[in-house]
Amino acid sequence: MKKCIYHIGYERVSKRELLERLEIENGFMIQHDRLQEGEEANQEGPPEKELHIILVRYQHRPSEWITFTGTYQILMLEPIPWIDSPIEYHLFGDELIPGNYRRERAPQARIPGRTKLQITAIRDDIVHVMVPNHPSRRYYMKLEHARFARHFPTEMELRLQYFSFPPHPDVLVDWLLREGRKRGMITRFNGEHTERTAFEVWDDLRKEYQLSVSSAILAIKQALVVIDRAGLESEFPNPNVLADISNYNEEEREAFFSYQTVKAALAAVSALLTIDPMDQLQDHLLMDIMIEQQQSRKHS
């Protein structure tokens, strides 16, 4: 297998060494170009005046064009945004064309609704995209048909999108995606009003309680099941509601219960999964829980 070697400054480096020099982790380099053209590209100049640009792709955040010098000094980072999938994704129209003609139109029908697609390249007014976590599912569309997303998907939404591909017997996955994509207006500390999704609100709570994505999804699913069994429609979980709900209307009251129920579920899971070294009682109780779990598995 041929190994790519790049001439940067006075030395030649491989793809892995180049990413290490730029201190880039969890990324994969797709493309490398020198910005000098013509006679300047053939002349040997000082490394400080060399300009290179690379395309780096990440799994859970947008890809980036990175411009740097021959001394590995990063000058500019240009993120490539995600785009919303076309409305006609389930029709076999001409807005989203499979990149691999051998598979024809079959993979196009397997894209879940409202899945945000990741851009891999934009060349000659053609946008090349891929489905997150599925590198083999590649498509392209005309630039005039591309609708750029205003919000990047959170890790929870990406994880659920991964599980929502058919065939999948669990109807709760699609239900969680539908609930998480509900939008609402929140007020920031500076008084600014901004629109956010339920996924973004839940992700802030997840980071506050230092939970992993999988454990947070498990807690949120159980919280929404409890809300649904109580006969409440889980509205957008607004974190700005006050504790006094006497003057709230029905919609605001349901938003209050939705947010507080999810918050309580995340706090409960956090108490089980995170260990506080200053809390000796928690250590003893966690040890008892582990012993009870082992006994239950033996009897089952």
C-alpha positions in Angstrom: 0.0 0.0 0.0 1.4 3.4 -1.0 2.2 5.7 1.8 1.4 9.4 1.3 4.4 11.6 2.1 4.0 15.4 2.2 6.8 18.0 1.9 6.2 20.5 4.7 9.0 23.0 5.2 12.4 21.3 5.2 11.1 17.8 6.0 8.9 15.1 4.6 6.1 13.8 6.9 3.4 11.1 6.6 -0.3 11.8 7.1 -0.2 10.6 10.8 2.9 12.7 11.6 1.3 15.8 9.9 -1.8 15.5 12.1 0.4 15.0 15.2 2.5 18.2 14.4 -0.8 20.2 14.1 -2.0 18.6 17.4 -5.2 17.3 15.7 -6.8 14.3 17.5 -9.8 12.2 16.5 -9.6 13.5 12.9 -8.8 12.0 9.5 -7.1 14.0 6.7 -8.9 13.7 3.4 -7.0 16.2 1.2 -3.8 18.3 1.1 -2.9 21.2 -1.2 -0.3 23.9 -1.4 -1.7 27.3 -1.9 1.3 28.7 -3.9 0.8 28.3 -7.6 3.1 28.7 -10.6 6.7 29.7 -10.1 6.3 30.2 -6.4 5.4 26.5 -5.9 8.7 25.4 -7.5 10.9 27.8 -5.7 12.4 26.8 -2.3 11.5 29.5 0.2 11.6 29.8 4.0 9.0 27.5 5.7 7.4 30.6 7.3 6.1 31.7 3.9 4.8 28.3 2.8 1.0 27.9 2.9 -0.7 24.6 3.1 -4.4 23.7 3.4 -5.8 20.3 4.4 -9.3 19.0 4.8 -9.9 17.1 8.1 -13.0 15.1 8.8 -14.3 14.4 12.3 -16.9 11.9 13.3 -19.0 14.0 15.8 -18.4 17.5 14.5 -18.2 19.4 11.2 -15.2 18.9 8.9 -12.7 21.7 8.7 -10.4 23.3 6.1 -7.2 24.1 8.0 -4.6 26.6 6.6 -1.1 26.5 8.1 2.5 27.4 7.3 5.6 25.3 6.7 6.3 25.6 10.5 2.9 24.0 11.3 1.4 27.3 12.6 -2.3 27.2 12.0 -3.5 30.4 10.4 -7.2 29.7 9.8 -9.9 27.1 10.6 -12.9 27.0 8.2 -15.6 24.6 9.4 -17.7 23.0 6.7 -21.3 23.0 8.0 -23.8 20.1 7.9 -26.8 20.4 5.7 -30.4 19.3 6.1 -31.3 16.4 3.9 -33.6 17.3 1.0 -37.4 17.0 1.6 -37.5 14.5 -1.3 -35.1 12.1 0.3 -37.8 9.3 0.3 -38.7 10.0 -3.3 -36.2 8.9 -5.9 -35.8 12.3 -7.4 -32.8 14.2 -8.6 -32.0 16.3 -5.5 -30.0 13.5 -3.7 -28.3 11.1 -6.1 -26.4 8.1 -4.8 -22.7 8.5 -5.2 -22.3 4.8 -6.1 -24.3 4.0 -9.2 -23.9 0.2 -8.6 -26.3 0.5 -5.7 -28.6 2.7 -7.7 -31.4 4.2 -5.6 -31.7 1.6 -2.8 -29.6 3.3 -0.2 -31.4 6.6 -0.6 -34.6 5.2 0.9 -32.7 4.2 4.0 -32.0 7.7 5.2 -34.2 8.6 8.2 -36.3 11.6 7.9 -34.7 15.0 8.9 -31.2 13.4 9.1 -28.5 16.0 8.9 -26.0 15.0 6.3 -22.2 15.7 6.6 -20.5 17.5 3.7 -17.4 15.8 2.4 -16.6 18.2 -0.5 -17.9 21.0 -2.6 -16.6 20.9 -6.2 -17.9 22.6 -9.4 -21.2 23.5 -7.7 -21.8 19.9 -6.7 -22.1 19.1 -2.9 -20.9 15.7 -1.9 -22.4 14.4 1.3 -22.4 11.3 3.5 -24.7 9.9 6.2 -23.2 10.4 9.7 -21.5 7.2 11.1 -22.1 5.5 7.7 -19.1 6.4 5.4 -20.2 4.0 2.7 -23.5 5.9 2.1 -22.4 8.8 -0.1 -24.5 11.0 -2.2 -24.3 14.3 -4.1 -26.6 17.1 -5.0 -26.5 20.4 -6.8 -25.3 23.4 -4.7 -28.6 25.3 -5.4 -30.6 22.4 -3.8 -28.5 22.3 -0.7 -30.2 23.7 2.4 -27.5 24.4 5.1 -28.5 23.5 8.7 -28.7 26.2 11.3 -27.7 23.9 14.1 -25.2 21.1 14.2 -26.7 17.8 15.5 -25.8 16.9 19.1 -24.1 13.6 20.0 -27.4 12.2 21.3 -29.2 12.9 18.0 -26.4 11.3 16.1 -26.4 8.2 18.3 -30.2 7.8 17.9 -29.9 8.4 14.1 -27.5 5.5 14.0 -30.0 3.2 15.7 -33.0 4.5 13.6 -31.8 2.8 10.4 -34.2 0.0 9.4 -34.8 -2.8 10.1 -35.2 -1.8 13.8 -37.9 -3.2 16.0 -37.7 -0.6 18.8 -40.3 2.1 18.1 -39.0 4.2 21.0 -36.0 5.3 18.8 -38.2 7.2 16.4 -40.3 8.5 19.2 -37.2 9.9 21.0 -36.0 11.5 17.8 -39.4 13.2 17.3 -39.4 14.4 20.9 -35.8 15.6 20.8 -36.4 17.6 17.7 -39.1 19.7 19.2 -38.1 23.4 19.1 -38.8 26.2 21.5 -37.6 29.7 22.5 -35.3 30.1 25.6 -33.9 33.2 27.2 -30.2 33.4 27.8 -28.6 35.1 30.8 -28.0 38.3 28.8 -31.7 38.5 27.9 -31.2 37.2 24.3 -34.0 35.0 23.0 -32.8 32.1 20.9 -34.4 29.0 19.4 -33.1 25.6 20.6 -34.1 22.0 20.2 -34.9 19.6 23.1 -31.7 17.7 22.2 -29.6 20.8 22.9 -31.4 21.4 26.2 -30.9 17.7 27.2 -27.2 17.9 26.1 -26.6 20.8 28.5 -28.1 18.8 31.3 -26.0 15.8 30.4 -22.8 17.8 30.5 -23.8 19.4 33.8 -24.2 15.9 35.4 -21.1 14.5 33.5 -22.9 11.7 31.9 -22.1 9.7 28.8 -24.4 9.9 25.8 -25.7 6.4 26.2 -26.5 6.7 29.9 -28.2 10.1 29.2 -30.4 8.6 26.5 -31.4 5.7 28.8 -32.4 8.2 31.5 -34.3 10.5 29.2 -36.2 7.6 27.6 -37.4 6.4 31.0 -38.3 10.0 32.0 -40.4 10.5 28.9 -42.1 7.1 29.4 -43.1 8.2 32.9 -44.5 11.5 31.5 -46.4 9.8 28.8 -48.0 7.3 31.3 -49.0 10.2 33.5 -51.1 11.5 30.6 -49.0 14.5 29.9 -47.8 15.5 26.4 -44.1 16.2 26.7 -43.7 19.7 25.3 -40.4 21.5 24.6 -38.5 21.3 27.9 -38.1 25.0 28.6 -35.3 25.5 31.2 -36.4 29.1 31.9 -39.6 28.3 33.7 -39.9 29.4 37.3 -40.7 27.1 40.3 -44.0 28.9 40.9 -46.4 27.2 38.4 -49.7 28.6 39.9 -50.0 31.2 37.1 -48.9 28.9 34.2 -51.2 27.8 31.5 -51.5 24.1 30.5 -48.7 24.2 27.9 -46.2 26.0 30.2 -47.0 23.6 33.1 -46.3 20.6 30.8 -43.0 22.1 29.7 -42.1 22.6 33.4 -42.9 19.0 34.2 -41.0 17.7 31.1 -37.8 19.6 32.0 -37.9 18.8 35.7 -38.6 15.1 35.1 -35.7 14.7 32.7 -33.5 16.6 35.0 -34.4 14.4 38.0 -33.8 11.2 35.9 -30.3 12.4 34.8 -29.5 13.4 38.4 -30.5 9.9 39.6 -28.4 8.1 36.9 -25.5 10.5 37.7 -25.7 9.5 41.4 -25.2 5.8 40.3 -22.5 6.3 37.6 -20.3 9.1 39.1 -18.4 8.5 42.3 -17.8 11.4 44.7 -14.6 10.6 46.6 -15.8 12.9 49.5 -19.1 11.0 49.9 -18.4 7.8 51.8 -22.1 6.9 52.0 -22.3 6.8 48.2 -19.3 4.4 48.0 -21.0 2.0 50.5 -24.4 2.2 48.7 -22.8 1.6 45.3 -21.1 -1.5 46.6 -24.4 -2.8 48.0 -26.0 -2.2 44.6 -23.3 -4.1 42.8 -23.7 -7.1 45.2 -27.5 -7.0 44.7 -27.1 -7.0 40.9 -24.8 -10.0 41.1 -27.3 -11.9 43.3 -30.2 -11.0 41.0 -28.4 -12.3 37.9 -27.6 -15.6 39.7 -31.3 -16.1 40.6 -32.6 -15.1 37.2 
